Amino acid sequence: MAKQAVDLGYYVNAERLLAQYVYRNKAGELKLRYFGLSGEIRKEAIDTVVRLLWETGRDDTLKQFADDYLSGDEYQTTLCRISERQASYEQAYQCWNRMGEVDRAERVIRTEAAIRILGTP
């Protein structure tokens, strides 16, 4: 249900539905509850939280959550996307290059160049 709510852009409903799976610890970090979650349900909850955080632009929380719950290409892709969205073009370029995503790295450079050109009187 939370996944469908995110798909439809009903973020408040998605957050309410996800509340049974996630919480904030005393340090304010978003954490996944471990009871009642295993296998595919756990993966779907993580994926849905990641999408919700991305869609709502909560990059700091997304980075923290990714550090805790993602790995491999999913983790790297998330970091690259965050860098790109935050207009850290050099960092995004390096990130995509490390992943072997040459086309995406080149797109970042083209985007940065276009922004510079359009910003020049």
Buried (B, 14 or more C-beta within 10 A) or exposed (E): EBBEBBEEEBEEBBBEBBEEBBEEEEEEEBBBEEEEBEEEEBEBBBBBBBBBBBEBEBBEBBBBBBEEBBEEEBEBBBBBBBBBEEEBBEBBBBBBBEBEBEEBBEBBBEBBEEEEEEEEE
